[in-house]
């Protein structure tokens, strides 16, 4: 595993040859899911970055029943759709059928990462530490609750941006939270709450980007803290041993690979403040690309600005089309 240190080194490792070719690119954003507004922001940021490199870029807001935005003949599609239809593999299946080059992971990897239970099972099988969990459905709520002492985290099996995510410390809130998540999302995960630092590590190609510690004044790093609250802090001077930070980078690439991801992702972690043990939360296959987003911040830390980051992702997608 290599840890990214600079833009030139990353390009060399990924065997990307700097190209000045002007490309036709469609950026997909928006979509039908709960992360629509963030996706629209990501799409605009990606489009601006690619236009600054001279590319012919159109932004398209698509949905399962509205695919006209894919009609234009292009060199590459940049998927900036978060959540439903974007990260679950559905749009990637459509792009595969149309034989279009696109950035990011394929359908199977997206589906595995989007389903947190599937992802955690792969982590366990591949020796990536993750917190103990149970899947709750309408048929097993009582059994799912019986296995736990509080606090716990209740969240959708499939979802993102911490939507419908709750930290439960009061037993009277436990069952109602599970029922709310099941009603909205169909199934939920009950997971051990890990007190400690929140760490995010971006993966670019096969390399870990610098770790970022997230500090928020809110109860946890929820939707507001991620996208609205300007007091949320993102710190590169993480107060953890260097050996642990190195291990987190290696484990992040391992988690990325266990799910079959490619090009880029962001792996979210909690580090227990009592034992200093790390626990993988999830892998985000379409990480945010807004001004608040962590992957662009981490890339910038090693000298990769937003236009260069998007350019590299496009180059990886186009190369793949012509080598597979």
WOFENJO-V885249 format. One record per pair of residues at least 6 apart in sequence whose ideal C-beta (glycine too) atoms are under 7 Angstrom apart, sorted by sequence separation. I is the first residue (numbers start at 1). GAP is how many residues later the second one is. If there is no record, write none. Layout:
i->[I:I]
gap->[GAP:GAP]
This chain:
i->[4:30:51:85:112:113:124:168:182:218:287:11:50:62:79:95:112:123:181:201:202:214:218:225:238:271:272:287:289:31:61:62:136:156:201:287:30:60:155:168:216:256:269:270:29:30:47:81:92:112:120:134:155:178:201:269:296:299:2:29:96:166:218:256:269:270:47:79:153:154:178:199:200:255:269:29:30:120:134:199:216:267:268:296:29:58:92:93:153:154:199:200:217:268:44:92:198:252:27:43:151:152:197:198:216:267:151:164:77:89:92:117:150:151:214:215:265:266:27:89:150:265:27:164:214:215:265:64:89:150:164:248:266:63:88:89:135:212:213:261:265:77:79:87:88:154:198:212:264:77:79:154:212:259:261:25:76:77:78:79:156:213:255:64:75:76:88:155:159:167:210:67:76:87:154:158:211:251:256:70:157:255:266:145:156:251:266:25:27:29:145:157:248:25:30:31:32:157:240:264:22:23:24:25:26:27:28:29:31:46:156:157:244:22:155:22:26:28:46:141:154:155:211:154:43:141:211:42:152:153:211:152:199:42:117:152:153:28:39:116:152:208:39:115:136:148:151:26:39:115:38:114:138:208:137:208:26:136:144:35:39:201:206:26:35:201:25:28:33:34:199:203:264:24:25:31:33:137:203:263:24:25:26:27:28:29:33:136:201:23:28:29:32:33:135:136:167:23:25:27:28:31:32:167:203:263:31:135:136:263:31:133:134:133:165:133:162:131:132:162:163:204:234:131:162:203:161:202:203:28:131:234:162:202:203:161:227:236:200:201:226:200:201:88:199:117:198:199:87:116:196:197:196:83:194:196:197:83:195:196:82:83:194:195:82:212:194:202:212:212:210:209:209:210:202:210:202:209:200:204:202:202:38:128:160:35:35:128:128:126:34:128:123:126:123:122:122:119:113:112:112:113:129:131:129:130:109:129:130:109:129:108:109:128:105:105:105:123:105:104:103:104:119:119:116:113:113:110:109:105:104:104:38:14:13:10:13:10:10:87:87:4:86:4:2:3:4:82:2:3:4:81:80:82:1:79:80:103:103:103:102:101:101:101:101:78:78:76:76:76:46:75:45:45:3:42:45:42:1:42:1:41:38:1:38:53:52:49:49:53:50:45:49:46:25:23:10:7:6:7:16:19:5:6:7:4:16:7:14]
gap->[6:6:6:6:6:6:6:6:6:6:6:7:7:7:7:7:7:7:7:7:7:7:7:7:7:7:7:7:7:8:8:8:8:8:8:8:9:9:9:9:9:9:9:9:10:10:10:10:10:10:10:10:10:10:10:10:10:10:11:11:11:11:11:11:11:11:12:12:12:12:12:12:12:12:12:13:13:13:13:13:13:13:13:13:14:14:14:14:14:14:14:14:14:14:15:15:15:15:16:16:16:16:16:16:16:16:17:17:18:18:18:18:18:18:18:18:18:18:19:19:19:19:20:20:20:20:20:21:21:21:21:21:21:22:22:22:22:22:22:22:22:23:23:23:23:23:23:23:23:24:24:24:24:24:24:25:25:25:25:25:25:25:25:26:26:26:26:26:26:26:26:27:27:27:27:27:27:27:27:28:28:28:28:29:29:29:29:30:30:30:30:30:30:31:31:31:31:31:31:31:32:32:32:32:32:32:32:32:32:32:32:32:32:33:33:34:34:34:34:34:34:34:34:36:37:37:37:38:38:38:38:39:39:40:40:40:40:41:41:41:41:41:42:42:42:42:42:43:43:43:44:44:44:44:45:45:46:46:46:47:47:47:47:48:48:48:49:49:49:49:49:49:49:50:50:50:50:50:50:50:51:51:51:51:51:51:51:51:51:52:52:52:52:52:52:52:52:53:53:53:53:53:53:53:53:53:54:54:54:54:55:56:56:57:57:58:59:60:60:60:60:60:60:61:61:61:62:62:62:63:63:63:64:64:64:65:65:65:66:66:66:68:68:70:70:72:72:72:73:73:74:74:75:76:76:76:76:77:77:77:78:78:78:78:79:82:85:85:85:86:88:89:90:91:92:92:93:93:94:95:96:97:123:123:124:125:126:126:127:128:129:130:132:132:135:136:137:140:146:147:148:148:148:148:149:149:150:150:150:151:151:152:152:152:155:156:157:157:158:159:160:160:163:164:166:170:172:175:176:180:181:182:189:191:192:194:194:195:197:198:199:200:200:203:204:204:204:204:205:205:205:205:206:206:207:207:209:210:211:214:215:216:217:219:220:232:236:238:241:242:243:243:244:245:246:246:246:247:248:248:249:249:250:252:252:254:255:257:258:258:260:261:261:264:289:291:294:295:296:296:296:296:297:297:297:298:299:301:302]
